[in-house]
Amino acid sequence: MHAGDAGLAAARVCQFPSSGFKGICVSDTICAQVCIHEGYGGGQCERLRRRCLCQKKCP
């Protein structure tokens, strides 16, 4: 772990279902692109339900 990583690890990340992603989520890269377009910091596929979850820092 780098010295700068401690702040990132401590920051909580909230997840929200993507409103723009359609279909079964199998690509974290595509999910992240859709989420960034929606104004989030990124996103990834939820493994169990195969939906795209967008991520941003919790308030």
Order of alpha helices (4+ residues) and beta strands (2+ residues): alpha-beta-alpha-beta-beta
